[in-house]
Structure formats: C-alpha cells, structure tokens
C-alpha cells in the first residue's frame, strides 16, 4: 500500500474488522441540533491487521448515510443545559431552566427582603390596632379589613429599608454577611435598586389611597429615617453613630408601629375622638427601651467587618462584653418597670397577668444570657433572635396594662 492510500491512527480494538466509518468535517451541536459544515468526507475501512506499533486504516469507497452518522455519533443535548466552559476536555454543565433560575431568584429575594421581620410588623400593627377597641361590637369585618390594608404599605416600606441597607453595605456584607444576595452576587445592584424604588412607590401610593393622614405621615417618616440610617452622605449614615442608630431602631420598630396606627384606627376606622391611653403610653416607653437594646445587640456579630470599614458602632467602641452587659441590664430594668406598672392596676386579672408574665420573661432572658458565647457569631445571632421573640410577646402583654 502506498502512502497516498493509507491513513494511520490509533487502532480501536472495539472496531469490527471490515466495517466502515465516514469522517466528516467538524460538526457542531447546539440545543440538540447537529450542523455540518460543507466539505469533503473521508470514508475509511478498518482492518484487523496492525503494524508493530499501531493499527492501519485503509480507504474504501463504501460510505454510510448521514442519518447513520448522526444517530451513531451524536447525543441530543438537553434543551435546559448548555456547556459553559471546557477544561482538559471536561465540560462544565449548569442548568439554565426557567424553574431553576426562578427558584434561585426567589431565594435571593427572600434574603433581601427578610420576610421573617414582617412577623414583628404584623403582630405590632394588629396589637396596636386593638388598643382603641372598647367592646366586641368594634370587631367588625370592616375593622379587620382596614387593619389588613394598613399592614401592606408598612411591609413594603420595611422591604425598602432592608434593600437600601444592603445596597449601602455591599462591601461590608462581603465580610460580615456574605450570604446576602447583593454581597454574594445573586442579585445585581440594579435589581436591588429596582426593588427599593418599586416598594417605596407602591407603599406611598397605598398610603395616599387609604386616605389616612397619620398613616401617610408615618410611611414618609419611615422612608426618611430608613434612608438616613443607611445612605452614606453628609449628616446621614446614622448607623455609624451609636446614638443615632439606637434612635433609628426605636423609631422604626417602636414609635412608627404604635402612634400612627393607633390614631388611624381610633379616629379614621372607629370614628372616635383622639385620646392617648395608658396601654399606648406604656407600650411606647417599654418598646423604646427594648428597641435601643435590640440596636446594641444587633451589632455584636458584626464587629470585625465594622472595624475594617471604619463604622464606630457601640460594640466597636466599648467592646462586646460591655455592650452585651448593658443591653441585658436595660431589658431586665424594663421588665422590672413593667412588673411595678402591673402591680398598680386596679383589676386583679390584669395585675396577675402583667406581674407573672413579665417576671417569667425576665427570668428566661437572664437565664438565656448566661449561655451566650460572645466569641461565636451564631451564639450572638441566636441571642438577637431570642430578644425579638420577647419583643413579640410584649405585644400580647400590653393589653393587660390598665
């Protein structure tokens, strides 16, 4: 055989002697379809005769059909997957199906909006809205519908506060909280901005539609204070000041869930003249102290990142141990004041529930604080979440302040 009529390749022992195979010009494959470039085809015949070092393939005029070649040598790609990269001939395949992308975005949205914080808003608004109620006759379907409608703009404004906070802290969160969607890249900055803008505009629009001045003023105040807490501009970025950070949390989680909604229900839902009651004033004072403590505890797990980026939070200035001790002491003092307030009630049931309830919660807090490891971020985070549970319980107990 001359060199013009032979083509030497590595012999395949699985190839049957006498079979033929056609070699085409390069074939590409996209989304399960095969595309052939026009060019020459090279039919060759396999032989079992081998040279001492390699197998020989001999040219033949016998060819197979196009369909045989495609069916035999190509597998249809799944339409939901595409090869992204090749390294050492190994392809990395990732799913791009609509369902997978949607699930990923919904998970990122959950981490951005933090729906678990809505629990406090819902409980707080419902509890405050019940304070002006004087009899069961006030609890009509219209009453509950109005309360429900008032919750929606509050939740939307809370989404804005969460989004603007993460937008302002992307670099810090890469150190402190890399799981957050903007820090991890699961959401782009543009997507975060869109969520913040849409939630704000929708919340304000609903506040106008409800026709309640106290609610509208409360929502605008919520937006201003929430933006001032996070945005890094002159005279803003209040989270960098221990005093202003505490004031912000007290306003957002306390006062704005009480006075605007109390006035809204009393005057615009029940149609009664405005009157601030003892339970409302107690709730404002107690929740104010509670939220200041929450503001201090919230910064305990973030000391390292805050130091790196120059945020002078109270734990950075005083140290974790001292801030932790101050926070727990403030909460225990608040429970002590609540017990004394309950003892002054002329109603036996209210006296017993208030005194026993606050005593039990105060003891649980004291016992839980003794198990906290300040060197463990998870332990400090668990304390933060536990204090929020105590905060939710207080919305029940304030109704026995008489």
N, C-alpha and C positions, 0 to 999 in steps of 0.2 A: 504494500500500500504506500502511495506517495504522500508527501506532507500536505499536498493540496486537498486530499480527500479524507483526512483524519482530523479529529479534534479530541485532545486528551484532557480529561477531567478526572477528579477523584471518583473511583468506582463505588457505586451504591450496591451493596450486596442484596438489598431487597428488590432491586430491579430485575425483572424476569428477562432471561436471555431471549433475544429476538423481538422484544417489544419496542415500540417506537415512542418518541416524545418530541413534541414540537416546541422550540424555543422562540418566543415572540420578543419583540422589542418591549421596553419597560411598560409595565401595567400599573395603573394607579387605581385606588379604590376609595370611593367617597360615599359615605352613608349607604353602604351595601350595594353600590353600582360599580361595575368594572368599566374602565375606559382604556382602550388600546390605542397606542399611537400607531399611525400608519407606518409600516416599514417592512423589512424583509422578515421572513420566517425561516427557521432553520430546523428542518426535520432531521433527526438523527436516530440511528438504530443501535441498541445496546447489545453488546456481546459479552459472553462469559469469559472470553479469552483475555488474559491480563498480561501486561508486560511485567517484568520483575518488580517494578516499583509502583505501578499504577494501572488502572483499568483503561481500556480503549473504547471509544465510541466511534461508530462508522456511519457515515452519511447514507441516507436512503431516500428514495422518492416517495415513500409512504407517509401520509400525514393523517392526523386526526382532525375532527371537526372543531369549530370554535366552541360549540356548546360543551364538548367533552373537556376541552382545556379549562374553561371557566368553572365548570362543576367540579372538576377534579382538584384544581389548584387554588381555588379561592373560596373562602367562607364569608357569608354575608355578615357585615358588621351590624351590631345592634344600633338602631337609629338613635338611642338615647345615650350612646357613648361615642367618644372620638379620641384618637390618640393625641396626646398633648406634647409629648416630648420623647426623644429616643436617646438612650444612653447605653452604649455597649450592646446595641441591637435589642434592648429591652424597652418596650413601650410602657409608659405610664398611662393608665386609663382612668378617667374620672367621669362620674355621672353628671350629665347636664340635663336630665329630665326635668320637666316642669315641676313635678311633685317634689323632687329633691331640692330644687332651687327655692321653691315656695316654703318648704319646711325650714330651710336654713335662714331665710329672711324673717320668718315668723319668730324663730328662736332669737334672732338678733333684735327684733322689735321688742320682745319680752324683756331682754336685758337692758334695753334703752329706756323703756317706759316704766319698768319695775311695777307691775300690777299689784304686787303684794303690799305696796304702800297705799293702794286705793282702799284697803280694808279700814285703815285709820280714818280716811276721809268719809267713807260711807257710814261707819259707826258714829263718828263725831257729828256729822250733819244730822243723822237720824236722832241721836240723843239730844242735841241742842234744839232740834225742831219740836221735840216732845215737851220741852220745859215750859212753853207758854200754855200747854193744854191744861184745861181746868176740869174737864169731865169727859166721860166716854163719848158723849154726844159730839165732841170736837173731832173724833177719829173717824171721819167720813172717807169714802173713796176719793173724793176731791182733795182732801188733805194729803193723803198718801201720794196721789198723783203729782201734786205740786211739789212735795218733798223730793220725789224721784226726779222730776225735771230739774230741780235745783242742784242735784248731785252731778249731773253730766258736765256742765261747764267747769265745775270745780275739779273733776277728774282730768279734763282736758288741760286746764291750767297747770295741774300737777305734772302732766306729761311735758309741758313746755319747760317747767323748772328743771326736771330731770334731764331733758335734752340739752338745754343751754349749759347746764353744769358739766355734762360730759363733753360738749363741744369746746368748752373753755379749758378743760383739763386733760386733753388727749395725751400730751406728753407725760404728765404726772401719772395718769392712769396706766401708762405702759409699765410703770414701776410698781404702783400700789395695787391696781386692779386690771391686770392685762386681759381678763376675761370679758371686759366690757366691749360692746360691738365696735365703737369708734377706735378704741385703742388696739383692738385685735384686727381691724380692717374688714370685719364682716359687714359694716356699713361705711359708706364713704362720707366725707364731710358734707357733701351736697345733700345726701339723703338725710343726714342729721338736721341740717338747716331746714329742709323741706318739712320735716316732722314738727320742728319747733314753730315754724311760721303757720302751718295749717292748724295745729292745735290751738295756737293763740287766737287766730282769726275766728275759728269756729266757736271757741269759748266766749269771746267778747260778743259775737253775733247772737249767741243764745242768751247771754245776759241782757242784751237790749230787748230781745223778743219776749222775755219773761216780764218786762215792764216793772221791775222792782229796783228802785234806786239803791237801796243798801246792798243788794246782790251785785249790781253793776259796779258800784264803788269798790266793793270787796274784791272783785275779779281784777279790776285795774290795779289796785294796790298789790294784789298777789303777783301780777305781772311785773310791776316796777321793782318790788322787793326781791323777787326771784332772779330777775336780770342783774340787779345791783350786787347780789350775793356772788355771782359767778364771773361776770364780764370783766376783763382786765382793762379798765380805763381809769383815768384820773378820778379820784374820790369814790371809785367803785371797787369791785373785788373785795366785798366785805368779808368773805371767808378767810381772808388773810389777817383779819383783826379778831382776836378772841371776843372782845366786847360786841362788835357788830355781828359776828357770826352767831352769837347767842341770841341777840335781839332778833335777827332774821328768823331763826328757827322758832322762837317764841311767837313771832307774828304769823308765820306760815302755818305752823302746826297747832297753834293755840287760838289767838285772837280772831283770825280770819275764819275759823270754823265755828266761832261762837257768836259774836255780836252781829255780823251781817245776817246770819241765818236765823238768829233769834228774832231780830227786828222784822225780817222778811215774813216769817210765819205769824208772829203776833199781830202785825199791822196789815200785811197785804194778803195773807191767807185766811186768818181767823177774823180779821177786821176789828181788832181791839186797839185801844189807845196804848201807846208805848209805855212800858213800865219794866225797869230792870229788877229782877227778882233776886232773892238770896242765893238760890242754887246757881244762877248765872254768874253772879259776882264771885262766889266760891270757886266755881269751875275756872273762871278766868285767872284767879290768883294761883290756884293749885296747879293748873296746866301750864301756867307761865313758869313756875319753878321747875316743873317736870321737864319742860322743853329746853330750858337752859342746861339742865343736867344731860339731856339727850345730846345737845350740841357738843358738850365736852367729851362725852363718851364716844361719839361718832368719829372723832379724830384720833382716838387711841391707836387703831390698827394702821394708820397712815403716816406715822411719824417719820419713817425713813424717806419716803417719797417727798413729804412736805419739807424736810430738811434739805434735800437735794435741790429742790426748786425754790427755796427761799420763802416758803409760807410759814409765818410765825404764828402757828396755832398755839393754843394754851398747852397741850402736851409737849410741844417743841420747846416752849419757854420754861415750863416748870418741871417737866418730866412726867412719865406715865404714872408712876406711883402716886405722886401728889395729886394729880388731876383725878385719878381714879378715886382716891380717898375723899376728895372734895365733892365729887359727883354723888357718891353713895351717901355721904352725910347730908347733902341737900335733899335727897329723896326721902331719907328717914325723917328729917325735920318736917317735910311736907306731910308725911303720914301722921306724925305727931300732932301737927296743927289740925289735920282732918279729924283725928280722934277727939280733940278738945271741942271742935265745932259740932260734932255729933252729940257729944255729951250735953251740949246746951239746948238741944232740941226738946220741945215740949211733948213730942209724940214718942211713945215708948218703942214702937216698931222702928221708927227712923233712928232713934238713939241706939238701939241694939245693932241694927244692920250696919250703921256707919262706924260705930266703935269696933265691932268684931271684924268687919270686913277690912278696914284699914290696918288693924292690928295684925291680921293674918298676912296680908300682902306685905307689910313692912318686915315681918319676920322672915318670910320667904326671900325677900330681897337681901336681907342681912346674911342669911344662910348661903344664898347663891353667890354673893360677893366673896365669900371666903374660899370658894373653889376656883376662882379665876386665876389663870396663869398669864401675867402681863407680857411674858416673852413669846406667847403663842398667839398669832393673829386670829386663828379660828376661835380660840377661847374668848378673846376680846369681842369678836363679832357676835358670838353667842350671847354675851352679856348685853350687847346693844339690842339684839332682837328680843331678849327677855324683858328688857325695860319697856320696849314697845308693847309687849303683852300686858304689862302692868298698866301702861297708858290706856290701852283699850278697856281694861277692867274698870278704870275710873269713870268712864262714860256711863257705866251702869250705876255706880255708887252715888254719883252726884244727884240722882233723883230722890235720894233719901235725905238730902240736906234740907231741913225745914226749920 
